[in-house]
Amino acid sequence: SQKQDSFQINFECAEVAIYLIEGELTINAQSAELHHLYIARHGETVKFGSAPGTRFIVVGGTPLPEKRHMWWNFVSSDPSKIREAAEKWKAQAFPPVPGDNEFIPLPDDSYLRL
């Protein structure tokens, strides 16, 4: 077992998320899973433990004033932009991701009801 660094952060902002990129991380003594998003509550003090070489990010801040709409991989304050992006995705009109040749189709057409 490698030596872990430990530290804590008190999150005063309203919305905070923690995302483990690589390595070993504990959040409040619980092992974090790679590529999972963990949410911290406003005012919560989070205790971290990390092995050497661990990389993770913390994002957060004040909530945006507009309501957000989310469908599949699309997020916008304007539902018409989600419908437009879904149609563009369906038509494979987005530029390809370098090195990724797989196309993942939309899960369904529920975006039409946004």
N, CA, C and O atoms as CSV, one atom per row, in Angstrom:
chain,resi,resn,atom,element,x,y,z
A,1,SER,N,N,0.842,-1.183,0.000
A,1,SER,CA,C,0.000,0.000,0.000
A,1,SER,C,C,0.884,1.242,0.000
A,1,SER,O,O,1.852,1.330,0.754
A,2,GLN,N,N,0.535,2.203,-0.858
A,2,GLN,CA,C,1.315,3.430,-0.953
A,2,GLN,C,C,0.882,4.416,0.130
A,2,GLN,O,O,-0.251,4.385,0.609
A,3,LYS,N,N,1.817,5.291,0.499
A,3,LYS,CA,C,1.501,6.334,1.469
A,3,LYS,C,C,0.492,7.290,0.848
A,3,LYS,O,O,0.616,7.673,-0.315
A,4,GLN,N,N,-0.502,7.668,1.634
A,4,GLN,CA,C,-1.504,8.613,1.152
A,4,GLN,C,C,-1.300,9.981,1.768
A,4,GLN,O,O,-0.979,10.111,2.950
A,5,ASP,N,N,-1.495,11.010,0.936
A,5,ASP,CA,C,-1.567,12.369,1.443
A,5,ASP,C,C,-3.005,12.592,1.868
A,5,ASP,O,O,-3.923,12.097,1.215
A,6,SER,N,N,-3.216,13.320,2.942
A,6,SER,CA,C,-4.582,13.619,3.351
A,6,SER,C,C,-4.726,15.117,3.574
A,6,SER,O,O,-3.792,15.792,4.005
A,7,PHE,N,N,-5.895,15.611,3.276
A,7,PHE,CA,C,-6.203,17.030,3.421
A,7,PHE,C,C,-7.720,17.177,3.425
A,7,PHE,O,O,-8.447,16.234,3.112
A,8,GLN,N,N,-8.182,18.350,3.778
A,8,GLN,CA,C,-9.614,18.582,3.756
A,8,GLN,C,C,-9.908,19.950,3.168
A,8,GLN,O,O,-9.086,20.864,3.226
A,9,ILE,N,N,-11.102,20.068,2.601
A,9,ILE,CA,C,-11.557,21.325,2.010
A,9,ILE,C,C,-12.978,21.572,2.499
A,9,ILE,O,O,-13.819,20.673,2.478
A,10,ASN,N,N,-13.235,22.801,2.941
A,10,ASN,CA,C,-14.602,23.196,3.291
A,10,ASN,C,C,-15.183,23.910,2.074
A,10,ASN,O,O,-14.684,24.956,1.659
A,11,PHE,N,N,-16.229,23.340,1.514
A,11,PHE,CA,C,-16.830,23.897,0.304
A,11,PHE,C,C,-17.935,24.880,0.665
A,11,PHE,O,O,-19.005,24.488,1.131
A,12,GLU,N,N,-17.663,26.154,0.446
A,12,GLU,CA,C,-18.637,27.198,0.748
A,12,GLU,C,C,-19.506,27.551,-0.455
A,12,GLU,O,O,-20.512,28.243,-0.305
A,13,CYS,N,N,-19.132,27.084,-1.649
A,13,CYS,CA,C,-19.956,27.400,-2.811
A,13,CYS,C,C,-21.164,26.460,-2.850
A,13,CYS,O,O,-21.152,25.386,-2.248
A,14,ALA,N,N,-22.192,26.879,-3.562
A,14,ALA,CA,C,-23.467,26.179,-3.540
A,14,ALA,C,C,-23.436,24.828,-4.244
A,14,ALA,O,O,-24.120,23.899,-3.813
A,15,GLU,N,N,-22.667,24.699,-5.306
A,15,GLU,CA,C,-22.628,23.456,-6.072
A,15,GLU,C,C,-21.180,23.033,-6.271
A,15,GLU,O,O,-20.361,23.807,-6.767
A,16,VAL,N,N,-20.866,21.789,-5.878
A,16,VAL,CA,C,-19.499,21.279,-5.994
A,16,VAL,C,C,-19.533,19.821,-6.437
A,16,VAL,O,O,-20.335,19.027,-5.945
A,17,ALA,N,N,-18.654,19.483,-7.371
A,17,ALA,CA,C,-18.514,18.092,-7.805
A,17,ALA,C,C,-17.027,17.729,-7.831
A,17,ALA,O,O,-16.170,18.570,-8.106
A,18,ILE,N,N,-16.744,16.460,-7.539
A,18,ILE,CA,C,-15.377,15.935,-7.507
A,18,ILE,C,C,-15.336,14.775,-8.487
A,18,ILE,O,O,-16.220,13.919,-8.482
A,19,TYR,N,N,-14.297,14.748,-9.338
A,19,TYR,CA,C,-14.200,13.730,-10.383
A,19,TYR,C,C,-12.791,13.144,-10.372
A,19,TYR,O,O,-11.811,13.866,-10.558
A,20,LEU,N,N,-12.692,11.842,-10.155
A,20,LEU,CA,C,-11.400,11.154,-10.125
A,20,LEU,C,C,-10.980,10.785,-11.543
A,20,LEU,O,O,-11.680,10.050,-12.239
A,21,ILE,N,N,-9.828,11.305,-11.959
A,21,ILE,CA,C,-9.297,11.060,-13.305
A,21,ILE,C,C,-8.422,9.816,-13.319
A,21,ILE,O,O,-8.577,8.951,-14.181
A,22,GLU,N,N,-7.483,9.727,-12.341
A,22,GLU,CA,C,-6.633,8.535,-12.251
A,22,GLU,C,C,-6.050,8.447,-10.851
A,22,GLU,O,O,-5.924,9.447,-10.145
A,23,GLY,N,N,-5.700,7.240,-10.472
A,23,GLY,CA,C,-5.083,7.024,-9.173
A,23,GLY,C,C,-6.070,6.538,-8.133
A,23,GLY,O,O,-7.127,5.994,-8.451
A,24,GLU,N,N,-5.695,6.751,-6.876
A,24,GLU,CA,C,-6.513,6.302,-5.754
A,24,GLU,C,C,-6.885,7.498,-4.899
A,24,GLU,O,O,-6.028,8.287,-4.499
A,25,LEU,N,N,-8.185,7.620,-4.623
A,25,LEU,CA,C,-8.692,8.759,-3.866
A,25,LEU,C,C,-9.753,8.273,-2.890
A,25,LEU,O,O,-10.611,7.464,-3.243
A,26,THR,N,N,-9.687,8.770,-1.662
A,26,THR,CA,C,-10.787,8.545,-0.732
A,26,THR,C,C,-11.455,9.891,-0.478
A,26,THR,O,O,-10.801,10.929,-0.377
A,27,ILE,N,N,-12.770,9.836,-0.380
A,27,ILE,CA,C,-13.582,11.007,-0.084
A,27,ILE,C,C,-14.362,10.663,1.176
A,27,ILE,O,O,-15.224,9.784,1.168
A,28,ASN,N,N,-14.050,11.364,2.254
A,28,ASN,CA,C,-14.661,11.060,3.556
A,28,ASN,C,C,-14.526,9.570,3.892
A,28,ASN,O,O,-15.492,8.921,4.293
A,29,ALA,N,N,-13.320,9.049,3.721
A,29,ALA,CA,C,-12.922,7.673,4.059
A,29,ALA,C,C,-13.572,6.611,3.174
A,29,ALA,O,O,-13.477,5.422,3.476
A,30,GLN,N,N,-14.229,7.017,2.089
A,30,GLN,CA,C,-14.814,6.068,1.138
A,30,GLN,C,C,-13.998,6.095,-0.150
A,30,GLN,O,O,-13.672,7.172,-0.650
A,31,SER,N,N,-13.664,4.928,-0.691
A,31,SER,CA,C,-12.902,4.875,-1.947
A,31,SER,C,C,-13.725,5.429,-3.098
A,31,SER,O,O,-14.876,5.044,-3.300
A,32,ALA,N,N,-13.120,6.335,-3.846
A,32,ALA,CA,C,-13.769,6.890,-5.034
A,32,ALA,C,C,-13.496,5.974,-6.223
A,32,ALA,O,O,-12.434,5.359,-6.312
A,33,GLU,N,N,-14.456,5.890,-7.127
A,33,GLU,CA,C,-14.286,5.099,-8.349
A,33,GLU,C,C,-13.841,6.025,-9.477
A,33,GLU,O,O,-14.249,7.184,-9.555
A,34,LEU,N,N,-12.992,5.479,-10.347
A,34,LEU,CA,C,-12.540,6.249,-11.507
A,34,LEU,C,C,-13.730,6.699,-12.340
A,34,LEU,O,O,-14.691,5.955,-12.531
A,35,HIS,N,N,-13.650,7.913,-12.826
A,35,HIS,CA,C,-14.609,8.461,-13.784
A,35,HIS,C,C,-16.033,8.530,-13.245
A,35,HIS,O,O,-16.992,8.445,-14.012
A,36,HIS,N,N,-16.177,8.684,-11.932
A,36,HIS,CA,C,-17.486,8.906,-11.315
A,36,HIS,C,C,-17.498,10.322,-10.741
A,36,HIS,O,O,-16.463,10.851,-10.336
A,37,LEU,N,N,-18.660,10.911,-10.714
A,37,LEU,CA,C,-18.831,12.262,-10.195
A,37,LEU,C,C,-19.409,12.181,-8.786
A,37,LEU,O,O,-20.416,11.511,-8.556
A,38,TYR,N,N,-18.772,12.860,-7.856
A,38,TYR,CA,C,-19.219,12.901,-6.468
A,38,TYR,C,C,-19.645,14.327,-6.148
A,38,TYR,O,O,-18.976,15.282,-6.542
A,39,ILE,N,N,-20.741,14.469,-5.443
A,39,ILE,CA,C,-21.299,15.775,-5.130
A,39,ILE,C,C,-21.048,16.099,-3.656
A,39,ILE,O,O,-21.261,15.262,-2.779
A,40,ALA,N,N,-20.590,17.329,-3.401
A,40,ALA,CA,C,-20.424,17.817,-2.029
A,40,ALA,C,C,-21.512,18.853,-1.753
A,40,ALA,O,O,-21.860,19.653,-2.621
A,41,ARG,N,N,-22.030,18.826,-0.556
A,41,ARG,CA,C,-23.076,19.781,-0.161
A,41,ARG,C,C,-22.459,21.130,0.229
A,41,ARG,O,O,-21.301,21.209,0.639
A,42,HIS,N,N,-23.257,22.174,0.091
A,42,HIS,CA,C,-22.844,23.517,0.496
A,42,HIS,C,C,-22.451,23.497,1.975
A,42,HIS,O,O,-23.203,23.006,2.817
A,43,GLY,N,N,-21.281,24.029,2.278
A,43,GLY,CA,C,-20.806,24.087,3.647
A,43,GLY,C,C,-20.172,22.815,4.166
A,43,GLY,O,O,-19.713,22.773,5.308
A,44,GLU,N,N,-20.138,21.775,3.345
A,44,GLU,CA,C,-19.575,20.484,3.776
A,44,GLU,C,C,-18.048,20.545,3.789
A,44,GLU,O,O,-17.435,21.100,2.878
A,45,THR,N,N,-17.447,19.975,4.818
A,45,THR,CA,C,-16.006,19.786,4.852
A,45,THR,C,C,-15.735,18.370,4.386
A,45,THR,O,O,-16.197,17.405,4.995
A,46,VAL,N,N,-14.984,18.250,3.304
A,46,VAL,CA,C,-14.688,16.947,2.711
A,46,VAL,C,C,-13.248,16.586,3.033
A,46,VAL,O,O,-12.334,17.387,2.836
A,47,LYS,N,N,-13.059,15.372,3.530
A,47,LYS,CA,C,-11.723,14.872,3.832
A,47,LYS,C,C,-11.271,13.975,2.688
A,47,LYS,O,O,-11.957,13.022,2.318
A,48,PHE,N,N,-10.108,14.297,2.137
A,48,PHE,CA,C,-9.547,13.563,1.010
A,48,PHE,C,C,-8.321,12.787,1.449
A,48,PHE,O,O,-7.588,13.215,2.340
A,49,GLY,N,N,-8.103,11.645,0.820
A,49,GLY,CA,C,-6.860,10.903,0.917
A,49,GLY,C,C,-6.468,10.535,-0.502
A,49,GLY,O,O,-7.306,10.069,-1.273
A,50,SER,N,N,-5.214,10.736,-0.858
A,50,SER,CA,C,-4.806,10.429,-2.237
A,50,SER,C,C,-3.427,9.791,-2.263
A,50,SER,O,O,-2.533,10.170,-1.508
A,51,ALA,N,N,-3.275,8.812,-3.150
A,51,ALA,CA,C,-1.990,8.157,-3.364
A,51,ALA,C,C,-1.152,9.027,-4.298
A,51,ALA,O,O,-1.703,9.840,-5.041
A,52,PRO,N,N,0.165,8.870,-4.273
A,52,PRO,CA,C,1.020,9.615,-5.201
A,52,PRO,C,C,0.579,9.385,-6.649
A,52,PRO,O,O,0.266,8.261,-7.041
A,53,GLY,N,N,0.558,10.448,-7.426
A,53,GLY,CA,C,0.189,10.364,-8.842
A,53,GLY,C,C,-1.301,10.466,-9.108
A,53,GLY,O,O,-1.725,10.434,-10.263
A,54,THR,N,N,-2.101,10.589,-8.059
A,54,THR,CA,C,-3.548,10.702,-8.245
A,54,THR,C,C,-3.885,12.053,-8.858
A,54,THR,O,O,-3.326,13.086,-8.490
A,55,ARG,N,N,-4.828,12.013,-9.814
A,55,ARG,CA,C,-5.311,13.250,-10.427
A,55,ARG,C,C,-6.833,13.283,-10.319
A,55,ARG,O,O,-7.513,12.322,-10.678
A,56,PHE,N,N,-7.353,14.392,-9.825
A,56,PHE,CA,C,-8.796,14.585,-9.773
A,56,PHE,C,C,-9.091,16.063,-9.930
A,56,PHE,O,O,-8.211,16.905,-9.750
A,57,ILE,N,N,-10.330,16.371,-10.265
A,57,ILE,CA,C,-10.717,17.769,-10.402
A,57,ILE,C,C,-11.895,18.067,-9.483
A,57,ILE,O,O,-12.707,17.195,-9.172
A,58,VAL,N,N,-11.961,19.309,-9.064
A,58,VAL,CA,C,-13.085,19.815,-8.281
A,58,VAL,C,C,-13.656,20.978,-9.070
A,58,VAL,O,O,-12.930,21.907,-9.425
A,59,VAL,N,N,-14.947,20.933,-9.347
A,59,VAL,CA,C,-15.608,22.017,-10.065
A,59,VAL,C,C,-16.817,22.466,-9.260
A,59,VAL,O,O,-17.419,21.674,-8.535
A,60,GLY,N,N,-17.161,23.714,-9.389
A,60,GLY,CA,C,-18.343,24.193,-8.687
A,60,GLY,C,C,-18.421,25.692,-8.696
A,60,GLY,O,O,-17.613,26.379,-9.321
A,61,GLY,N,N,-19.400,26.176,-7.997
A,61,GLY,CA,C,-19.589,27.609,-7.895
A,61,GLY,C,C,-21.036,27.950,-7.629
A,61,GLY,O,O,-21.813,27.131,-7.138
A,62,THR,N,N,-21.377,29.169,-7.963
A,62,THR,CA,C,-22.739,29.657,-7.796
A,62,THR,C,C,-23.601,29.114,-8.927
A,62,THR,O,O,-23.179,29.141,-10.083
A,63,PRO,N,N,-24.792,28.626,-8.623
A,63,PRO,CA,C,-25.665,28.120,-9.694
A,63,PRO,C,C,-25.960,29.201,-10.733
A,63,PRO,O,O,-26.058,30.382,-10.401
A,64,LEU,N,N,-26.098,28.795,-11.969
A,64,LEU,CA,C,-26.463,29.723,-13.030
A,64,LEU,C,C,-27.908,30.164,-12.814
A,64,LEU,O,O,-28.721,29.384,-12.317
A,65,PRO,N,N,-28.239,31.399,-13.178
A,65,PRO,CA,C,-29.584,31.903,-12.884
A,65,PRO,C,C,-30.697,31.246,-13.719
A,65,PRO,O,O,-31.836,31.148,-13.262
A,66,GLU,N,N,-30.372,30.801,-14.932
A,66,GLU,CA,C,-31.385,30.210,-15.791
A,66,GLU,C,C,-31.559,28.727,-15.476
A,66,GLU,O,O,-30.621,28.058,-15.043
A,67,LYS,N,N,-32.763,28.230,-15.697
A,67,LYS,CA,C,-33.014,26.797,-15.557
A,67,LYS,C,C,-32.242,26.060,-16.657
A,67,LYS,O,O,-32.180,26.528,-17.793
A,68,ARG,N,N,-31.663,24.922,-16.320
A,68,ARG,CA,C,-30.946,24.090,-17.286
A,68,ARG,C,C,-31.818,22.893,-17.657
A,68,ARG,O,O,-32.497,22.307,-16.814
A,69,HIS,N,N,-31.777,22.558,-18.919
A,69,HIS,CA,C,-32.469,21.375,-19.428
A,69,HIS,C,C,-31.397,20.395,-19.863
A,69,HIS,O,O,-30.387,20.787,-20.446
A,70,MET,N,N,-31.616,19.127,-19.581
A,70,MET,CA,C,-30.638,18.117,-19.948
A,70,MET,C,C,-31.360,16.937,-20.594
A,70,MET,O,O,-32.379,16.456,-20.097
A,71,TRP,N,N,-30.810,16.493,-21.699
A,71,TRP,CA,C,-31.295,15.292,-22.352
A,71,TRP,C,C,-30.075,14.580,-22.944
A,71,TRP,O,O,-29.336,15.151,-23.745
A,72,TRP,N,N,-29.884,13.346,-22.542
A,72,TRP,CA,C,-28.773,12.512,-22.968
A,72,TRP,C,C,-27.462,13.255,-22.723
A,72,TRP,O,O,-27.132,13.510,-21.565
A,73,ASN,N,N,-26.688,13.619,-23.772
A,73,ASN,CA,C,-25.415,14.322,-23.591
A,73,ASN,C,C,-25.521,15.819,-23.850
A,73,ASN,O,O,-24.503,16.499,-23.981
A,74,PHE,N,N,-26.726,16.329,-23.924
A,74,PHE,CA,C,-26.922,17.735,-24.268
A,74,PHE,C,C,-27.510,18.496,-23.088
A,74,PHE,O,O,-28.434,18.025,-22.426
A,75,VAL,N,N,-26.953,19.693,-22.834
A,75,VAL,CA,C,-27.421,20.564,-21.749
A,75,VAL,C,C,-27.526,21.975,-22.304
A,75,VAL,O,O,-26.616,22.457,-22.979
A,76,SER,N,N,-28.653,22.638,-22.014
A,76,SER,CA,C,-28.820,24.021,-22.455
A,76,SER,C,C,-29.921,24.676,-21.627
A,76,SER,O,O,-30.758,23.997,-21.033
A,77,SER,N,N,-29.902,26.010,-21.600
A,77,SER,CA,C,-31.004,26.740,-20.974
A,77,SER,C,C,-32.161,26.878,-21.963
A,77,SER,O,O,-33.258,27.290,-21.585
A,78,ASP,N,N,-31.918,26.534,-23.221
A,78,ASP,CA,C,-32.934,26.644,-24.271
A,78,ASP,C,C,-33.231,25.254,-24.843
A,78,ASP,O,O,-32.386,24.689,-25.537
A,79,PRO,N,N,-34.417,24.690,-24.567
A,79,PRO,CA,C,-34.732,23.347,-25.064
A,79,PRO,C,C,-34.640,23.215,-26.586
A,79,PRO,O,O,-34.350,22.131,-27.093
A,80,SER,N,N,-34.882,24.299,-27.315
A,80,SER,CA,C,-34.801,24.207,-28.779
A,80,SER,C,C,-33.368,23.914,-29.227
A,80,SER,O,O,-33.160,23.274,-30.258
A,81,LYS,N,N,-32.384,24.377,-28.461
A,81,LYS,CA,C,-30.990,24.079,-28.803
A,81,LYS,C,C,-30.677,22.597,-28.587
A,81,LYS,O,O,-29.864,22.025,-29.312
A,82,ILE,N,N,-31.310,21.980,-27.606
A,82,ILE,CA,C,-31.122,20.541,-27.389
A,82,ILE,C,C,-31.742,19.775,-28.541
A,82,ILE,O,O,-31.139,18.835,-29.059
A,83,ARG,N,N,-32.947,20.169,-28.949
A,83,ARG,CA,C,-33.591,19.497,-30.094
A,83,ARG,C,C,-32.728,19.642,-31.347
A,83,ARG,O,O,-32.553,18.687,-32.103
A,84,GLU,N,N,-32.193,20.842,-31.558
A,84,GLU,CA,C,-31.332,21.098,-32.720
A,84,GLU,C,C,-30.062,20.234,-32.665
A,84,GLU,O,O,-29.662,19.653,-33.674
A,85,ALA,N,N,-29.436,20.152,-31.495
A,85,ALA,CA,C,-28.219,19.345,-31.355
A,85,ALA,C,C,-28.524,17.865,-31.554
A,85,ALA,O,O,-27.726,17.145,-32.153
A,86,ALA,N,N,-29.676,17.403,-31.056
A,86,ALA,CA,C,-30.045,15.996,-31.223
A,86,ALA,C,C,-30.251,15.669,-32.706
A,86,ALA,O,O,-29.816,14.619,-33.179
A,87,GLU,N,N,-30.903,16.553,-33.420
A,87,GLU,CA,C,-31.099,16.334,-34.861
A,87,GLU,C,C,-29.750,16.332,-35.588
A,87,GLU,O,O,-29.522,15.528,-36.491
A,88,LYS,N,N,-28.881,17.226,-35.188
A,88,LYS,CA,C,-27.538,17.296,-35.794
A,88,LYS,C,C,-26.766,15.999,-35.499
A,88,LYS,O,O,-26.084,15.462,-36.372
A,89,TRP,N,N,-26.883,15.503,-34.254
A,89,TRP,CA,C,-26.214,14.249,-33.889
A,89,TRP,C,C,-26.777,13.094,-34.716
A,89,TRP,O,O,-26.028,12.278,-35.255
A,90,LYS,N,N,-28.103,13.039,-34.809
A,90,LYS,CA,C,-28.773,11.971,-35.563
A,90,LYS,C,C,-28.304,11.953,-37.018
A,90,LYS,O,O,-28.139,10.888,-37.613
A,91,ALA,N,N,-28.091,13.137,-37.581
A,91,ALA,CA,C,-27.626,13.255,-38.968
A,91,ALA,C,C,-26.113,13.095,-39.088
A,91,ALA,O,O,-25.558,13.201,-40.181
A,92,GLN,N,N,-25.445,12.838,-37.956
A,92,GLN,CA,C,-23.978,12.699,-37.896
A,92,GLN,C,C,-23.284,13.926,-38.481
A,92,GLN,O,O,-22.308,13.814,-39.222
A,93,ALA,N,N,-23.811,15.099,-38.132
A,93,ALA,CA,C,-23.292,16.356,-38.661
A,93,ALA,C,C,-22.230,17.003,-37.765
A,93,ALA,O,O,-21.682,18.048,-38.116
A,94,PHE,N,N,-21.938,16.395,-36.621
A,94,PHE,CA,C,-20.853,16.909,-35.786
A,94,PHE,C,C,-19.525,16.400,-36.331
A,94,PHE,O,O,-19.484,15.307,-36.896
A,95,PRO,N,N,-18.437,17.155,-36.180
A,95,PRO,CA,C,-17.133,16.657,-36.626
A,95,PRO,C,C,-16.762,15.397,-35.836
A,95,PRO,O,O,-17.115,15.281,-34.663
A,96,PRO,N,N,-16.065,14.467,-36.459
A,96,PRO,CA,C,-15.688,13.241,-35.748
A,96,PRO,C,C,-14.658,13.512,-34.649
A,96,PRO,O,O,-13.864,14.449,-34.729
A,97,VAL,N,N,-14.700,12.677,-33.642
A,97,VAL,CA,C,-13.704,12.741,-32.573
A,97,VAL,C,C,-12.459,12.021,-33.093
A,97,VAL,O,O,-12.557,10.863,-33.499
A,98,PRO,N,N,-11.291,12.672,-33.093
A,98,PRO,CA,C,-10.082,12.020,-33.603
A,98,PRO,C,C,-9.832,10.683,-32.917
A,98,PRO,O,O,-9.842,10.590,-31.689
A,99,GLY,N,N,-9.608,9.659,-33.717
A,99,GLY,CA,C,-9.295,8.327,-33.194
A,99,GLY,C,C,-10.505,7.525,-32.755
A,99,GLY,O,O,-10.352,6.398,-32.283
A,100,ASP,N,N,-11.703,8.073,-32.896
A,100,ASP,CA,C,-12.920,7.356,-32.495
A,100,ASP,C,C,-13.815,7.189,-33.706
A,100,ASP,O,O,-14.367,8.164,-34.216
A,101,ASN,N,N,-13.959,5.964,-34.165
A,101,ASN,CA,C,-14.741,5.703,-35.365
A,101,ASN,C,C,-16.135,5.166,-35.073
A,101,ASN,O,O,-16.893,4.873,-35.998
A,102,GLU,N,N,-16.479,5.035,-33.791
A,102,GLU,CA,C,-17.773,4.474,-33.427
A,102,GLU,C,C,-18.825,5.576,-33.344
A,102,GLU,O,O,-18.585,6.617,-32.734
A,103,PHE,N,N,-19.988,5.353,-33.955
A,103,PHE,CA,C,-21.113,6.267,-33.821
A,103,PHE,C,C,-22.111,5.654,-32.844
A,103,PHE,O,O,-22.529,4.509,-33.012
A,104,ILE,N,N,-22.486,6.415,-31.833
A,104,ILE,CA,C,-23.476,5.958,-30.863
A,104,ILE,C,C,-24.780,6.675,-31.181
A,104,ILE,O,O,-24.846,7.900,-31.084
A,105,PRO,N,N,-25.812,5.937,-31.557
A,105,PRO,CA,C,-27.075,6.585,-31.916
A,105,PRO,C,C,-27.783,7.160,-30.692
A,105,PRO,O,O,-27.503,6.777,-29.556
A,106,LEU,N,N,-28.701,8.082,-30.948
A,106,LEU,CA,C,-29.516,8.636,-29.876
A,106,LEU,C,C,-30.300,7.508,-29.207
A,106,LEU,O,O,-30.704,6.564,-29.887
A,107,PRO,N,N,-30.525,7.578,-27.907
A,107,PRO,CA,C,-31.229,6.494,-27.228
A,107,PRO,C,C,-32.705,6.402,-27.609
A,107,PRO,O,O,-33.270,5.308,-27.597
A,108,ASP,N,N,-33.338,7.518,-27.946
A,108,ASP,CA,C,-34.749,7.523,-28.341
A,108,ASP,C,C,-35.078,8.904,-28.886
A,108,ASP,O,O,-34.180,9.719,-29.095
A,109,ASP,N,N,-36.355,9.171,-29.117
A,109,ASP,CA,C,-36.717,10.490,-29.652
A,109,ASP,C,C,-37.450,11.362,-28.625
A,109,ASP,O,O,-38.192,12.267,-29.007
A,110,SER,N,N,-37.252,11.102,-27.336
A,110,SER,CA,C,-37.929,11.885,-26.305
A,110,SER,C,C,-37.487,13.348,-26.297
A,110,SER,O,O,-38.156,14.182,-25.687
A,111,TYR,N,N,-36.387,13.673,-26.953
A,111,TYR,CA,C,-35.946,15.063,-27.043
A,111,TYR,C,C,-36.973,15.922,-27.754
A,111,TYR,O,O,-37.007,17.137,-27.560
A,112,LEU,N,N,-37.813,15.306,-28.577
A,112,LEU,CA,C,-38.828,16.066,-29.309
A,112,LEU,C,C,-39.880,16.659,-28.378
A,112,LEU,O,O,-40.598,17.584,-28.758
A,113,ARG,N,N,-39.972,16.126,-27.158
A,113,ARG,CA,C,-40.961,16.608,-26.188
A,113,ARG,C,C,-40.401,17.674,-25.255
A,113,ARG,O,O,-41.107,18.120,-24.351
A,114,LEU,N,N,-39.172,18.090,-25.443
A,114,LEU,CA,C,-38.599,19.136,-24.578
A,114,LEU,C,C,-39.220,20.486,-24.873
A,114,LEU,O,O,-38.861,21.481,-24.244
